[in-house]
Amino acid sequence: MTHRYIKLGLTATVLVLAFAGLMWSTLQDGTEYFKHVDEVMTDPHAWEGKPLQLHGYVVPGSILKRQDTLEYKFKVQNNPARDASQGHVVEASYTGIVPDTFKGEAEVVLRGKLTASGFHTDPNGVVAKCPSKYQEKPGAGS
């Protein structure tokens, strides 16, 4: 009877280890962190090269487009109301078509990787959220 429990325990252990190994190898490449600019820029070296979705706001006046190309360089900060000289700011680059709502103070989520020279955004990696015109006005509905 004891011999049977040992076989059953070993089989269960092997199956659990195989499943854990399969999950680890599958999720290792597909894991992507969703972080805010200030979270990443407090320790940028820890985040370099890791797949990220970076949330922030485009710094007004920072969008530069290379003439006759789809190459953009811009800055992103954590808070739209804050002066860019306060808090953390990351320089970002992107090649491609940007959404219509991509402009200064636009809330954006960038998909890509942080490098020593800034945030390099993947193709189709810019999502500009549109300001909600359906938000409740202050004092309404109470």
Secondary structure, DSSP 8 states (H G I E B T S, - for coil): -HHHHHHHHHHHHHHHHHHHHHHHHHHHHH--EEEEHHHHHTSHHHHBTSEEEEEEEE-TT--EE-TTS-EEEEEEES-TTS-TTSS-EEEEEEES---TT-STT-EEEEEEEEETTEEEEEEEEEEEE---TTS--TTTT-
